Amino acid sequence: MSPPGLIAVQHRTQISAALASSQGDGTAVSGVSMQNLHIAVSREQHCSDTCHKARDGKCDEGRPCIKGPSSVVSCDLGTDCTDCGAWTGSNGFSAQQETFSPSKARTPAEGPISYILRHDAVIRVKETITLPSFTQPITNHANDPDVSAMLEHYGAMEGGGHTEGSALVTPRKVMRDKAAHAVYEVLNGRCVKPDGERALVLNVGANFGYYALYAAMLGCRVVAWEPVPLFRAFLMYSAALNNVSHLVSVRGAAVGRTHGSTLNITIPKLNVGTYWGLASVDGNNVLSHEVGEAISVPSESLDGVLAEEVRLLIADVEGWEAEVTAGAEKLIAAGKILNMLLEHSPGVHERLGGIDALLLQPTQLANLVSAGYRIGHLRQAVSTPWPPTSLGYDRPFPTLESVLLASLQHDIAAARMLKEQKEAGTCGVHEKMKRFGPWATCGEWAYGAHPKGFRSSFGFNTNIWATLEPLPMMALKGNASLFEQDQDMKVWTAELRPNVSTGHLPCSSIGAGHAVFFHCKCIIPQVCGEEERILQELLDSGEYPTPFAVFEADL
């Protein structure tokens, strides 16, 4: 039996309705007999010509998806029957009876495409480059220059992919999306356990469903949380279109530390070129001029709804990831979440000035390390290389730099330093350096990035892969920080990474006015020569331009 208040998801080839069962507002149904928590694969046939585009001589339901540019979808599955033929399976809503929001509730007969079109959004479909490939719904890439644009142009998220080969060489799928490649490595051949039970994948912040659908296509059960009603319609249509609705359970709640309360979600303006994927709790990653709508949704914690083993947790929630893992402490302590792919976004909280939230991010990663996880850094050069590089599924996954506990302790100390200075209204930069631009106010993000901390190895945000498993494809080496842990802090530039700046950018890409501040050598003396000279005098005399050396001594 499950612990009180928990939902045990126990089945083999059918998806559990335990997390799919909801009251329409995302709240879990309690006290339901486990014998009733099964949804069989839908074989219901849908055939009508009720769509306004029916009988126009072409299939407007998004099937089959044709290789090449995306195509527009105008009809729900089974409503353009003369042109498309009958649709057998879920039409998108029948299994879960989704209610999108009190103000925009669907009618009983309304499908996801009708709902999307009624809310002035365009829906297109695009075949992915993943292995296996699937049909992914997107919107016009000009309206959504993030998720939709990447899928339109590359066929994958985070950098895309393509097919290599020619008439004389067998084509082979290659991935530039290393996050999807990591999903493949973790799940391929592991979605069905020896006893026949399907492994469980959790996708928090599922958006249009790219990673949720990919996990289902690899054969896993998936629970996908997406609190934005419009995005959820894209996701549910995609699950139906790819015939995996029986594997994907969609939740309308937001996931966090607390269970049973509510959270506010800010949705960016749509169809005006904003990034749709920036919808976030309390508008954390939506700029004031981008705000379109705010909604209140139920909150759930992972500990509050799950007790079984999780093969993979994927979370991309715009700076809220640490709250997600904070709400999974019991699962983590019990070693029940085997792998995590997490976005790590300190830049969100640096921009907002939310020091407590900033402090929580490295603290939660440090807790994972202490719980036995190995963490690899999926830095931009690996996850979204530019110019794009190719990596086949049959090639070894690239070796990742290790996120060390020592590096995270530096990030924690730096966040505490920022908190103390904010509360005191002070700036810890040495007085001799304050006359040089970026040093003046302590306002630059790099000021709070200790060169031995993980924060020094990326810009606004990044991605990490945490695992409890000795997976051979996740090889780790070195240290994901600018400085090695044993580098003398009196040496201002990185000894083992010459010509690399804070944020792991080439020093040649940093303007002369910021070069020294970002731990680079000055190459234009008339701009930064005096700054570099005074900095070196401080270092030679045993002083440091920021308080980091003091905090390092306290570790």
GIFENZI-V529341 format. One record per backbone hydrogen bond with DSSP energy under -0.5 kcal/mol. NH is the residue of the N-H (numbers start at 1). CO is the residue of the C=O. E is the energy in kcal/mol with one decimal. If there is no record, write none. Layout:
# GIFENZI-V529341
nh=NH co=CO e=E
nh=NH co=CO e=E
This chain:
# GIFENZI-V529341
nh=6 co=3 e=-2.2
nh=8 co=6 e=-0.6
nh=10 co=8 e=-0.9
nh=11 co=9 e=-0.5
nh=15 co=39 e=-0.8
nh=15 co=246 e=-0.6
nh=17 co=37 e=-0.7
nh=21 co=17 e=-3.7
nh=23 co=27 e=-0.8
nh=29 co=21 e=-0.7
nh=30 co=28 e=-0.6
nh=36 co=33 e=-1.6
nh=37 co=34 e=-1.5
nh=38 co=36 e=-1.0
nh=39 co=15 e=-1.6
nh=40 co=38 e=-0.5
nh=46 co=87 e=-3.7
nh=48 co=78 e=-1.9
nh=51 co=79 e=-2.1
nh=54 co=51 e=-1.7
nh=56 co=53 e=-0.9
nh=60 co=58 e=-0.5
nh=71 co=125 e=-1.7
nh=73 co=123 e=-2.9
nh=74 co=60 e=-2.6
nh=75 co=60 e=-2.3
nh=79 co=76 e=-2.1
nh=81 co=48 e=-2.6
nh=84 co=80 e=-2.5
nh=85 co=81 e=-2.9
nh=87 co=46 e=-3.0
nh=88 co=86 e=-0.5
nh=89 co=44 e=-3.2
nh=89 co=87 e=-0.6
nh=96 co=93 e=-0.8
nh=97 co=93 e=-2.7
nh=100 co=98 e=-0.5
nh=104 co=101 e=-0.9
nh=105 co=102 e=-0.5
nh=110 co=107 e=-1.8
nh=115 co=111 e=-2.2
nh=116 co=112 e=-2.6
nh=117 co=113 e=-2.7
nh=118 co=114 e=-2.2
nh=119 co=115 e=-0.9
nh=119 co=116 e=-0.8
nh=120 co=117 e=-1.6
nh=121 co=116 e=-1.7
nh=124 co=138 e=-3.1
nh=125 co=71 e=-2.2
nh=126 co=136 e=-2.1
nh=128 co=134 e=-2.6
nh=129 co=155 e=-2.5
nh=136 co=126 e=-3.2
nh=136 co=134 e=-0.6
nh=138 co=124 e=-2.5
nh=143 co=140 e=-0.9
nh=144 co=140 e=-1.5
nh=149 co=144 e=-1.4
nh=150 co=146 e=-2.5
nh=151 co=147 e=-2.1
nh=152 co=148 e=-2.6
nh=153 co=149 e=-2.5
nh=154 co=150 e=-2.7
nh=155 co=150 e=-0.7
nh=155 co=151 e=-1.1
nh=156 co=150 e=-0.8
nh=160 co=157 e=-1.2
nh=161 co=154 e=-1.6
nh=162 co=174 e=-1.3
nh=164 co=162 e=-0.5
nh=164 co=172 e=-2.2
nh=166 co=169 e=-1.4
nh=172 co=164 e=-2.0
nh=174 co=162 e=-1.9
nh=175 co=391 e=-3.8
nh=176 co=160 e=-2.0
nh=177 co=160 e=-0.6
nh=178 co=176 e=-1.4
nh=178 co=383 e=-0.8
nh=181 co=177 e=-2.0
nh=182 co=178 e=-2.4
nh=183 co=179 e=-2.0
nh=184 co=180 e=-2.4
nh=185 co=181 e=-2.5
nh=186 co=182 e=-2.4
nh=187 co=183 e=-2.3
nh=188 co=184 e=-2.8
nh=190 co=187 e=-2.9
nh=191 co=187 e=-0.7
nh=193 co=191 e=-0.6
nh=193 co=197 e=-3.2
nh=196 co=193 e=-2.5
nh=198 co=12 e=-0.8
nh=199 co=191 e=-3.2
nh=201 co=221 e=-2.1
nh=202 co=312 e=-2.7
nh=203 co=223 e=-2.6
nh=204 co=202 e=-0.5
nh=204 co=314 e=-3.1
nh=205 co=203 e=-0.6
nh=205 co=225 e=-1.7
nh=206 co=225 e=-2.4
nh=209 co=206 e=-2.5
nh=213 co=209 e=-3.1
nh=214 co=210 e=-2.0
nh=215 co=211 e=-2.4
nh=216 co=212 e=-2.0
nh=217 co=213 e=-2.7
nh=218 co=214 e=-1.4
nh=219 co=216 e=-1.6
nh=220 co=215 e=-2.1
nh=221 co=199 e=-2.5
nh=222 co=247 e=-2.9
nh=223 co=201 e=-2.4
nh=224 co=222 e=-0.5
nh=224 co=249 e=-3.1
nh=225 co=203 e=-2.7
nh=226 co=224 e=-0.6
nh=226 co=251 e=-2.7
nh=229 co=227 e=-0.7
nh=232 co=228 e=-2.3
nh=233 co=229 e=-1.7
nh=234 co=230 e=-1.5
nh=235 co=231 e=-2.2
nh=236 co=232 e=-2.6
nh=237 co=233 e=-2.3
nh=238 co=234 e=-2.3
nh=239 co=235 e=-2.3
nh=240 co=236 e=-1.9
nh=241 co=237 e=-3.0
nh=242 co=238 e=-2.1
nh=243 co=240 e=-1.6
nh=244 co=239 e=-2.8
nh=245 co=239 e=-0.7
nh=247 co=244 e=-2.0
nh=248 co=244 e=-1.2
nh=249 co=222 e=-3.1
nh=249 co=247 e=-0.6
nh=250 co=248 e=-0.5
nh=251 co=224 e=-3.2
nh=254 co=298 e=-2.7
nh=256 co=300 e=-2.5
nh=260 co=299 e=-2.3
nh=263 co=297 e=-2.7
nh=265 co=295 e=-3.2
nh=266 co=280 e=-2.8
nh=267 co=265 e=-0.5
nh=267 co=293 e=-3.7
nh=269 co=290 e=-3.0
nh=273 co=143 e=-0.6
nh=276 co=274 e=-0.8
nh=278 co=275 e=-1.7
nh=279 co=276 e=-1.4
nh=280 co=266 e=-1.7
nh=282 co=264 e=-3.2
nh=283 co=280 e=-1.8
nh=284 co=281 e=-1.8
nh=286 co=283 e=-1.5
nh=287 co=285 e=-0.5
nh=290 co=287 e=-2.0
nh=291 co=287 e=-0.6
nh=291 co=288 e=-0.9
nh=292 co=267 e=-2.6
nh=293 co=267 e=-2.0
nh=295 co=265 e=-2.6
nh=297 co=263 e=-2.8
nh=298 co=25 e=-0.7
nh=299 co=261 e=-2.4
nh=300 co=254 e=-2.5
nh=303 co=327 e=-2.6
nh=305 co=301 e=-0.7
nh=305 co=302 e=-1.0
nh=306 co=302 e=-1.8
nh=310 co=336 e=-3.9
nh=311 co=200 e=-2.4
nh=311 co=309 e=-0.5
nh=312 co=200 e=-1.2
nh=313 co=339 e=-2.2
nh=314 co=202 e=-3.0
nh=315 co=341 e=-2.3
nh=316 co=204 e=-1.9
nh=320 co=317 e=-0.8
nh=323 co=320 e=-0.8
nh=324 co=320 e=-1.4
nh=325 co=321 e=-2.2
nh=326 co=322 e=-1.9
nh=327 co=323 e=-1.2
nh=328 co=325 e=-1.6
nh=329 co=326 e=-0.7
nh=332 co=328 e=-2.7
nh=333 co=329 e=-2.8
nh=334 co=330 e=-1.9
nh=335 co=332 e=-1.5
nh=336 co=331 e=-2.8
nh=337 co=331 e=-0.5
nh=338 co=310 e=-2.7
nh=338 co=336 e=-0.8
nh=340 co=466 e=-2.8
nh=341 co=313 e=-2.9
nh=342 co=340 e=-0.5
nh=342 co=464 e=-2.2
nh=343 co=315 e=-2.1
nh=344 co=462 e=-3.0
nh=347 co=460 e=-2.1
nh=348 co=345 e=-1.0
nh=349 co=345 e=-0.7
nh=350 co=346 e=-2.3
nh=351 co=347 e=-2.1
nh=352 co=348 e=-1.4
nh=353 co=349 e=-1.5
nh=354 co=349 e=-1.7
nh=355 co=353 e=-1.4
nh=358 co=354 e=-2.1
nh=359 co=355 e=-2.8
nh=360 co=356 e=-1.8
nh=361 co=357 e=-1.1
nh=362 co=358 e=-0.8
nh=363 co=359 e=-1.4
nh=364 co=360 e=-2.6
nh=365 co=361 e=-1.7
nh=366 co=362 e=-2.6
nh=367 co=363 e=-2.0
nh=368 co=364 e=-1.7
nh=369 co=365 e=-2.1
nh=370 co=366 e=-2.5
nh=371 co=367 e=-1.4
nh=372 co=369 e=-1.7
nh=373 co=368 e=-2.3
nh=374 co=467 e=-2.7
nh=376 co=465 e=-3.0
nh=377 co=401 e=-2.5
nh=378 co=376 e=-0.7
nh=378 co=463 e=-2.1
nh=379 co=377 e=-1.5
nh=382 co=379 e=-2.1
nh=383 co=379 e=-3.0
nh=384 co=380 e=-2.3
nh=393 co=173 e=-1.0
nh=395 co=392 e=-1.6
nh=400 co=475 e=-2.8
nh=401 co=377 e=-0.6
nh=402 co=477 e=-1.7
nh=403 co=375 e=-2.6
nh=404 co=402 e=-0.9
nh=408 co=404 e=-2.0
nh=409 co=405 e=-2.2
nh=410 co=406 e=-1.5
nh=411 co=407 e=-1.7
nh=412 co=408 e=-2.4
nh=413 co=409 e=-2.4
nh=414 co=410 e=-2.5
nh=415 co=411 e=-2.3
nh=416 co=412 e=-2.2
nh=417 co=413 e=-2.2
nh=418 co=414 e=-2.4
nh=419 co=415 e=-2.2
nh=420 co=416 e=-2.6
nh=421 co=417 e=-2.4
nh=422 co=418 e=-2.5
nh=423 co=419 e=-2.5
nh=424 co=420 e=-1.9
nh=425 co=421 e=-1.2
nh=426 co=421 e=-2.2
nh=430 co=545 e=-2.5
nh=433 co=430 e=-2.0
nh=434 co=430 e=-0.8
nh=434 co=431 e=-0.7
nh=436 co=433 e=-1.9
nh=437 co=435 e=-0.6
nh=438 co=513 e=-0.5
nh=439 co=436 e=-2.0
nh=440 co=436 e=-0.7
nh=440 co=437 e=-1.6
nh=444 co=438 e=-0.5
nh=447 co=444 e=-1.5
nh=448 co=444 e=-0.5
nh=448 co=445 e=-1.3
nh=449 co=446 e=-1.4
nh=450 co=448 e=-0.9
nh=453 co=450 e=-2.3
nh=454 co=407 e=-0.5
nh=456 co=453 e=-1.3
nh=457 co=454 e=-2.1
nh=458 co=455 e=-0.9
nh=462 co=344 e=-2.0
nh=463 co=378 e=-0.6
nh=464 co=342 e=-2.6
nh=465 co=376 e=-2.4
nh=466 co=340 e=-2.7
nh=467 co=374 e=-2.3
nh=468 co=338 e=-2.5
nh=469 co=338 e=-0.5
nh=471 co=469 e=-1.6
nh=474 co=471 e=-1.4
nh=475 co=473 e=-1.1
nh=477 co=400 e=-1.9
nh=480 co=402 e=-2.7
nh=481 co=479 e=-2.0
nh=482 co=453 e=-0.5
nh=483 co=451 e=-3.6
nh=487 co=484 e=-1.7
nh=491 co=488 e=-1.9
nh=492 co=490 e=-0.7
nh=494 co=519 e=-0.5
nh=500 co=497 e=-1.4
nh=501 co=505 e=-3.2
nh=502 co=518 e=-1.8
nh=503 co=456 e=-3.4
nh=504 co=456 e=-0.6
nh=504 co=501 e=-2.0
nh=507 co=499 e=-2.7
nh=509 co=506 e=-2.3
nh=510 co=507 e=-1.6
nh=514 co=511 e=-1.7
nh=515 co=511 e=-1.3
nh=516 co=512 e=-0.5
nh=518 co=514 e=-2.0
nh=519 co=516 e=-1.9
nh=520 co=515 e=-2.2
nh=527 co=524 e=-2.4
nh=528 co=524 e=-2.1
nh=529 co=525 e=-2.2
nh=530 co=525 e=-0.5
nh=532 co=528 e=-2.4
nh=533 co=529 e=-2.2
nh=534 co=530 e=-2.3
nh=535 co=531 e=-2.1
nh=536 co=532 e=-2.2
nh=537 co=533 e=-1.9
nh=538 co=534 e=-2.1
nh=539 co=535 e=-2.2
nh=540 co=536 e=-2.7
nh=541 co=537 e=-1.5
nh=542 co=539 e=-1.4
nh=543 co=538 e=-2.6
nh=549 co=546 e=-0.7
nh=550 co=547 e=-0.7
nh=551 co=547 e=-2.0
nh=552 co=548 e=-2.8
nh=553 co=549 e=-1.3
nh=554 co=550 e=-0.6
nh=554 co=551 e=-0.9
nh=555 co=551 e=-0.5
nh=555 co=552 e=-1.2
